[in-house]
Amino acid sequence: MYKSYLKIKAQKFFFECNMSIATALICHERKGFRNIQVLQKSRGLLCIIGSCSDVFFFIGGVENQQGCMMLAEKGILVKPQTLNPL
């Protein structure tokens, strides 16, 4: 049973306690929010190294937050962050 939800673009994503934001999105079959520029394929929400820029979000009004490292909180507003290409 899902305990709470977070919001992205007015859509609610329900999650269990102690889930990261990225994990909650993966449970709802979100593949990612960015594409690999050369291949035009979706980048994942987890890089497994904990220091990439593929999971940056505006979380609770703060930019440059890694969704894989931040726990989902009840009713928190999350926005995908678009990085400028080099």
N, CA, C and O atoms as a GROMACS GRO file, in nm:
protein
  344
    1MET      N    1   0.084  -0.118   0.000
    1MET     CA    2   0.000   0.000   0.000
    1MET      C    3   0.088   0.123   0.000
    1MET      O    4   0.178   0.136   0.083
    2TYR      N    5   0.062   0.214  -0.093
    2TYR     CA    6   0.140   0.337  -0.101
    2TYR      C    7   0.102   0.431   0.013
    2TYR      O    8  -0.015   0.444   0.047
    3LYS      N    9   0.201   0.495   0.071
    3LYS     CA   10   0.181   0.580   0.188
    3LYS      C   11   0.159   0.726   0.152
    3LYS      O   12   0.083   0.795   0.220
    4SER      N   13   0.223   0.775   0.046
    4SER     CA   14   0.217   0.917   0.015
    4SER      C   15   0.247   0.938  -0.133
    4SER      O   16   0.258   0.842  -0.209
    5TYR      N   17   0.259   1.064  -0.174
    5TYR     CA   18   0.286   1.094  -0.314
    5TYR      C   19   0.375   1.216  -0.327
    5TYR      O   20   0.385   1.298  -0.235
    6LEU      N   21   0.440   1.227  -0.443
    6LEU     CA   22   0.510   1.349  -0.481
    6LEU      C   23   0.447   1.395  -0.612
    6LEU      O   24   0.382   1.316  -0.680
    7LYS      N   25   0.467   1.522  -0.647
    7LYS     CA   26   0.405   1.577  -0.767
    7LYS      C   27   0.511   1.618  -0.868
    7LYS      O   28   0.611   1.682  -0.833
    8ILE      N   29   0.488   1.582  -0.994
    8ILE     CA   30   0.569   1.629  -1.106
    8ILE      C   31   0.471   1.674  -1.213
    8ILE      O   32   0.392   1.594  -1.263
    9LYS      N   33   0.478   1.802  -1.247
    9LYS     CA   34   0.388   1.859  -1.349
    9LYS      C   35   0.242   1.824  -1.320
    9LYS      O   36   0.170   1.779  -1.410
   10ALA      N   37   0.199   1.843  -1.197
   10ALA     CA   38   0.062   1.821  -1.150
   10ALA      C   39   0.021   1.673  -1.150
   10ALA      O   40  -0.094   1.642  -1.119
   11GLN      N   41   0.112   1.582  -1.184
   11GLN     CA   42   0.083   1.439  -1.178
   11GLN      C   43   0.134   1.384  -1.045
   11GLN      O   44   0.246   1.416  -1.004
   12LYS      N   45   0.053   1.303  -0.980
   12LYS     CA   46   0.093   1.244  -0.852
   12LYS      C   47   0.161   1.110  -0.875
   12LYS      O   48   0.113   1.027  -0.953
   13PHE      N   49   0.274   1.089  -0.807
   13PHE     CA   50   0.346   0.962  -0.809
   13PHE      C   51   0.348   0.911  -0.665
   13PHE      O   52   0.411   0.972  -0.578
   14PHE      N   53   0.279   0.800  -0.640
   14PHE     CA   54   0.270   0.746  -0.506
   14PHE      C   55   0.394   0.662  -0.475
   14PHE      O   56   0.452   0.601  -0.565
   15PHE      N   57   0.433   0.659  -0.348
   15PHE     CA   58   0.554   0.587  -0.310
   15PHE      C   59   0.543   0.532  -0.168
   15PHE      O   60   0.459   0.576  -0.090
   16GLU      N   61   0.628   0.437  -0.138
   16GLU     CA   62   0.640   0.380  -0.005
   16GLU      C   63   0.740   0.465   0.076
   16GLU      O   64   0.817   0.541   0.018
   17CYS      N   65   0.738   0.450   0.205
   17CYS     CA   66   0.832   0.521   0.292
   17CYS      C   67   0.976   0.481   0.258
   17CYS      O   68   1.002   0.368   0.219
   18ASN      N   69   1.068   0.574   0.274
   18ASN     CA   70   1.212   0.553   0.255
   18ASN      C   71   1.253   0.523   0.112
   18ASN      O   72   1.357   0.460   0.091
   19MET      N   73   1.176   0.565   0.014
   19MET     CA   74   1.214   0.552  -0.128
   19MET      C   75   1.278   0.683  -0.173
   19MET      O   76   1.237   0.791  -0.131
   20SER      N   77   1.378   0.672  -0.258
   20SER     CA   78   1.431   0.793  -0.320
   20SER      C   79   1.331   0.841  -0.426
   20SER      O   80   1.244   0.765  -0.468
   21ILE      N   81   1.345   0.964  -0.466
   21ILE     CA   82   1.257   1.018  -0.570
   21ILE      C   83   1.274   0.939  -0.700
   21ILE      O   84   1.175   0.906  -0.765
   22ALA      N   85   1.398   0.909  -0.738
   22ALA     CA   86   1.423   0.832  -0.860
   22ALA      C   87   1.360   0.693  -0.852
   22ALA      O   88   1.302   0.646  -0.949
   23THR      N   89   1.372   0.627  -0.738
   23THR     CA   90   1.314   0.493  -0.721
   23THR      C   91   1.162   0.499  -0.730
   23THR      O   92   1.100   0.411  -0.791
   24ALA      N   93   1.101   0.600  -0.671
   24ALA     CA   94   0.956   0.615  -0.680
   24ALA      C   95   0.912   0.631  -0.826
   24ALA      O   96   0.810   0.576  -0.867
   25LEU      N   97   0.988   0.706  -0.904
   25LEU     CA   98   0.954   0.726  -1.045
   25LEU      C   99   0.974   0.597  -1.125
   25LEU      O  100   0.894   0.566  -1.213
   26ILE      N  101   1.079   0.523  -1.094
   26ILE     CA  102   1.103   0.395  -1.163
   26ILE      C  103   0.989   0.298  -1.134
   26ILE      O  104   0.947   0.223  -1.223
   27CYS      N  105   0.938   0.297  -1.012
   27CYS     CA  106   0.824   0.210  -0.976
   27CYS      C  107   0.701   0.242  -1.059
   27CYS      O  108   0.614   0.157  -1.077
   28HIS      N  109   0.692   0.366  -1.110
   28HIS     CA  110   0.581   0.407  -1.195
   28HIS      C  111   0.619   0.404  -1.342
   28HIS      O  112   0.554   0.466  -1.427
   29GLU      N  113   0.726   0.330  -1.371
   29GLU     CA  114   0.773   0.306  -1.509
   29GLU      C  115   0.816   0.431  -1.584
   29GLU      O  116   0.808   0.435  -1.707
   30ARG      N  117   0.862   0.534  -1.510
   30ARG     CA  118   0.924   0.650  -1.576
   30ARG      C  119   1.065   0.609  -1.611
   30ARG      O  120   1.139   0.561  -1.525
   31LYS      N  121   1.104   0.626  -1.735
   31LYS     CA  122   1.237   0.584  -1.779
   31LYS      C  123   1.340   0.694  -1.759
   31LYS      O  124   1.458   0.664  -1.735
   32GLY      N  125   1.299   0.817  -1.769
   32GLY     CA  126   1.392   0.929  -1.754
   32GLY      C  127   1.330   1.055  -1.808
   32GLY      O  128   1.218   1.055  -1.860
   33PHE      N  129   1.405   1.164  -1.797
   33PHE     CA  130   1.357   1.293  -1.844
   33PHE      C  131   1.451   1.355  -1.946
   33PHE      O  132   1.418   1.458  -2.006
   34ARG      N  133   1.566   1.295  -1.967
   34ARG     CA  134   1.665   1.350  -2.061
   34ARG      C  135   1.702   1.243  -2.164
   34ARG      O  136   1.684   1.123  -2.140
   35ASN      N  137   1.754   1.288  -2.278
   35ASN     CA  138   1.801   1.197  -2.382
   35ASN      C  139   1.951   1.208  -2.400
   35ASN      O  140   2.010   1.314  -2.378
   36ILE      N  141   2.012   1.098  -2.442
   36ILE     CA  142   2.151   1.100  -2.484
   36ILE      C  143   2.152   1.176  -2.616
   36ILE      O  144   2.083   1.136  -2.710
   37GLN      N  145   2.227   1.284  -2.625
   37GLN     CA  146   2.220   1.371  -2.743
   37GLN      C  147   2.254   1.298  -2.872
   37GLN      O  148   2.183   1.314  -2.972
   38VAL      N  149   2.359   1.220  -2.873
   38VAL     CA  150   2.404   1.155  -2.997
   38VAL      C  151   2.308   1.044  -3.040
   38VAL      O  152   2.275   1.033  -3.157
   39LEU      N  153   2.264   0.963  -2.945
   39LEU     CA  154   2.181   0.847  -2.977
   39LEU      C  155   2.031   0.876  -2.971
   39LEU      O  156   1.952   0.796  -3.021
   40GLN      N  157   1.991   0.989  -2.911
   40GLN     CA  158   1.851   1.024  -2.891
   40GLN      C  159   1.774   0.912  -2.820
   40GLN      O  160   1.660   0.882  -2.855
   41LYS      N  161   1.839   0.853  -2.720
   41LYS     CA  162   1.775   0.753  -2.635
   41LYS      C  163   1.762   0.810  -2.494
   41LYS      O  164   1.842   0.894  -2.452
   42SER      N  165   1.661   0.764  -2.424
   42SER     CA  166   1.637   0.814  -2.289
   42SER      C  167   1.748   0.770  -2.194
   42SER      O  168   1.792   0.655  -2.195
   43ARG      N  169   1.792   0.865  -2.111
   43ARG     CA  170   1.886   0.832  -2.004
   43ARG      C  171   1.805   0.781  -1.886
   43ARG      O  172   1.691   0.821  -1.866
   44GLY      N  173   1.864   0.693  -1.810
   44GLY     CA  174   1.796   0.636  -1.694
   44GLY      C  175   1.793   0.733  -1.577
   44GLY      O  176   1.855   0.839  -1.580
   45LEU      N  177   1.720   0.694  -1.474
   45LEU     CA  178   1.710   0.776  -1.354
   45LEU      C  179   1.815   0.740  -1.250
   45LEU      O  180   1.834   0.813  -1.153
   46LEU      N  181   1.883   0.627  -1.270
   46LEU     CA  182   1.989   0.586  -1.178
   46LEU      C  183   2.116   0.558  -1.258
   46LEU      O  184   2.113   0.488  -1.359
   47CYS      N  185   2.228   0.616  -1.212
   47CYS     CA  186   2.354   0.594  -1.282
   47CYS      C  187   2.439   0.489  -1.212
   47CYS      O  188   2.534   0.437  -1.270
   48ILE      N  189   2.407   0.459  -1.089
   48ILE     CA  190   2.474   0.362  -1.004
   48ILE      C  191   2.608   0.412  -0.951
   48ILE      O  192   2.676   0.338  -0.880
   49ILE      N  193   2.650   0.534  -0.984
   49ILE     CA  194   2.775   0.586  -0.928
   49ILE      C  195   2.752   0.701  -0.831
   49ILE      O  196   2.843   0.738  -0.757
   50GLY      N  197   2.631   0.757  -0.829
   50GLY     CA  198   2.596   0.859  -0.732
   50GLY      C  199   2.654   0.997  -0.755
   50GLY      O  200   2.650   1.081  -0.666
   51SER      N  201   2.708   1.021  -0.874
   51SER     CA  202   2.766   1.153  -0.898
   51SER      C  203   2.745   1.202  -1.041
   51SER      O  204   2.827   1.277  -1.094
   52CYS      N  205   2.638   1.159  -1.103
   52CYS     CA  206   2.613   1.202  -1.241
   52CYS      C  207   2.520   1.323  -1.243
   52CYS      O  208   2.473   1.367  -1.138
   53SER      N  209   2.495   1.375  -1.360
   53SER     CA  210   2.406   1.490  -1.373
   53SER      C  211   2.275   1.451  -1.443
   53SER      O  212   2.201   1.538  -1.487
   54ASP      N  213   2.247   1.323  -1.453
   54ASP     CA  214   2.128   1.277  -1.524
   54ASP      C  215   2.002   1.278  -1.440
   54ASP      O  216   1.892   1.263  -1.492
   55VAL      N  217   2.017   1.294  -1.311
   55VAL     CA  218   1.900   1.287  -1.224
   55VAL      C  219   1.877   1.419  -1.149
   55VAL      O  220   1.820   1.418  -1.040
   56PHE      N  221   1.919   1.531  -1.206
   56PHE     CA  222   1.900   1.660  -1.141
   56PHE      C  223   1.755   1.705  -1.154
   56PHE      O  224   1.694   1.697  -1.260
   57PHE      N  225   1.702   1.753  -1.042
   57PHE     CA  226   1.566   1.802  -1.034
   57PHE      C  227   1.563   1.929  -0.950
   57PHE      O  228   1.655   1.956  -0.873
   58PHE      N  229   1.455   2.005  -0.968
   58PHE     CA  230   1.417   2.107  -0.870
   58PHE      C  231   1.333   2.030  -0.769
   58PHE      O  232   1.227   1.978  -0.802
   59ILE      N  233   1.380   2.023  -0.646
   59ILE     CA  234   1.309   1.948  -0.543
   59ILE      C  235   1.276   2.044  -0.430
   59ILE      O  236   1.365   2.099  -0.365
   60GLY      N  237   1.148   2.063  -0.407
   60GLY     CA  238   1.105   2.155  -0.303
   60GLY      C  239   1.155   2.297  -0.326
   60GLY      O  240   1.180   2.370  -0.230
   61GLY      N  241   1.170   2.337  -0.453
   61GLY     CA  242   1.214   2.471  -0.487
   61GLY      C  243   1.364   2.491  -0.492
   61GLY      O  244   1.410   2.602  -0.518
   62VAL      N  245   1.441   2.386  -0.468
   62VAL     CA  246   1.588   2.395  -0.471
   62VAL      C  247   1.638   2.324  -0.596
   62VAL      O  248   1.604   2.208  -0.619
   63GLU      N  249   1.721   2.392  -0.677
   63GLU     CA  250   1.770   2.331  -0.800
   63GLU      C  251   1.894   2.246  -0.774
   63GLU      O  252   1.953   2.250  -0.666
   64ASN      N  253   1.933   2.170  -0.875
   64ASN     CA  254   2.052   2.085  -0.874
   64ASN      C  255   2.050   1.979  -0.765
   64ASN      O  256   2.153   1.950  -0.704
   65GLN      N  257   1.934   1.921  -0.740
   65GLN     CA  258   1.922   1.814  -0.642
   65GLN      C  259   1.916   1.680  -0.715
   65GLN      O  260   1.844   1.666  -0.814
   66GLN      N  261   1.992   1.584  -0.668
   66GLN     CA  262   1.994   1.453  -0.731
   66GLN      C  263   1.878   1.368  -0.679
   66GLN      O  264   1.870   1.338  -0.560
   67GLY      N  265   1.789   1.331  -0.770
   67GLY     CA  266   1.671   1.254  -0.733
   67GLY      C  267   1.703   1.117  -0.678
   67GLY      O  268   1.623   1.059  -0.604
   68CYS      N  269   1.820   1.064  -0.713
   68CYS     CA  270   1.858   0.932  -0.662
   68CYS      C  271   1.908   0.938  -0.518
   68CYS      O  272   1.912   0.836  -0.449
   69MET      N  273   1.946   1.057  -0.472
   69MET     CA  274   2.002   1.072  -0.338
   69MET      C  275   1.904   1.136  -0.240
   69MET      O  276   1.932   1.142  -0.120
   70MET      N  277   1.790   1.184  -0.289
   70MET     CA  278   1.692   1.253  -0.205
   70MET      C  279   1.572   1.162  -0.179
   70MET      O  280   1.516   1.104  -0.272
   71LEU      N  281   1.534   1.149  -0.053
   71LEU     CA  282   1.416   1.070  -0.020
   71LEU      C  283   1.290   1.146  -0.058
   71LEU      O  284   1.280   1.267  -0.040
   72ALA      N  285   1.194   1.071  -0.110
   72ALA     CA  286   1.064   1.130  -0.142
   72ALA      C  287   0.994   1.168  -0.012
   72ALA      O  288   0.998   1.094   0.086
   73GLU      N  289   0.932   1.284  -0.014
   73GLU     CA  290   0.858   1.332   0.103
   73GLU      C  291   0.715   1.361   0.062
   73GLU      O  292   0.688   1.394  -0.054
   74LYS      N  293   0.626   1.350   0.155
   74LYS     CA  294   0.483   1.369   0.128
   74LYS      C  295   0.454   1.504   0.064
   74LYS      O  296   0.488   1.608   0.120
   75GLY      N  297   0.391   1.500  -0.054
   75GLY     CA  298   0.345   1.621  -0.121
   75GLY      C  299   0.453   1.711  -0.178
   75GLY      O  300   0.423   1.822  -0.222
   76ILE      N  301   0.578   1.666  -0.180
   76ILE     CA  302   0.687   1.751  -0.230
   76ILE      C  303   0.670   1.775  -0.380
   76ILE      O  304   0.631   1.685  -0.454
   77LEU      N  305   0.701   1.896  -0.423
   77LEU     CA  306   0.692   1.932  -0.564
   77LEU      C  307   0.828   1.909  -0.629
   77LEU      O  308   0.930   1.962  -0.583
   78VAL      N  309   0.829   1.829  -0.735
   78VAL     CA  310   0.953   1.794  -0.806
   78VAL      C  311   0.936   1.835  -0.952
   78VAL      O  312   0.833   1.808  -1.013
   79LYS      N  313   1.039   1.901  -1.007
   79LYS     CA  314   1.038   1.938  -1.148
   79LYS      C  315   1.165   1.886  -1.214
   79LYS      O  316   1.274   1.901  -1.158
   80PRO      N  317   1.154   1.825  -1.332
   80PRO     CA  318   1.275   1.785  -1.404
   80PRO      C  319   1.357   1.909  -1.436
   80PRO      O  320   1.302   2.014  -1.469
   81GLN      N  321   1.486   1.896  -1.426
   81GLN     CA  322   1.575   2.009  -1.455
   81GLN      C  323   1.642   1.985  -1.590
   81GLN      O  324   1.704   1.882  -1.612
   82THR      N  325   1.627   2.081  -1.679
   82THR     CA  326   1.689   2.073  -1.810
   82THR      C  327   1.826   2.140  -1.803
   82THR      O  328   1.838   2.258  -1.772
   83LEU      N  329   1.929   2.061  -1.833
   83LEU     CA  330   2.064   2.117  -1.834
   83LEU      C  331   2.094   2.173  -1.972
   83LEU      O  332   2.049   2.120  -2.073
   84ASN      N  333   2.170   2.280  -1.976
   84ASN     CA  334   2.209   2.339  -2.104
   84ASN      C  335   2.315   2.252  -2.171
   84ASN      O  336   2.409   2.209  -2.105
   85PRO      N  337   2.300   2.224  -2.302
   85PRO     CA  338   2.403   2.146  -2.371
   85PRO      C  339   2.533   2.223  -2.380
   85PRO      O  340   2.535   2.346  -2.377
   86LEU      N  341   2.640   2.149  -2.389
   86LEU     CA  342   2.773   2.213  -2.400
   86LEU      C  343   2.791   2.280  -2.534
   86LEU      O  344   2.896   2.339  -2.560
   0.00000   0.00000   0.00000
